[in-house]
Amino acid sequence: MRSRFTAFAVGDPAYLLKTWHRSTRPKTLELDPDRQWYRLDIVWAERGGLLDADGQVSFRAYYRHPAGAGEQAEVSRFVREDGQWCYVDAT
């Protein structure tokens, strides 16, 4: 989760696509260059440990934008495939 937030913060769509599960991955991803992500708060995490095959993370991410500051809150679902954590979807 933290590495994906960092990819948003530095504007790295290639990493985001690489860590997105193939069943839900979009073909392309365009990030808003004016949206500056600056803070991530993990609210809770369920599973996702060394021996788990899946996990969920609830978080709040904060950004600045010329139109004003904002935040995104969601629960993200991840699965481990071939030793890598992949983002599946969120609510």
Secondary structure, DSSP 8 states (H G I E B T S, - for coil): -HHHHHHHHHT-HHHHHHTB-TTT--S-----TT-EEEEEEEEEEEE-STT-SEEEEEEEEEEE-TT--EEEEEEEEEEEETTEEEEEEE-
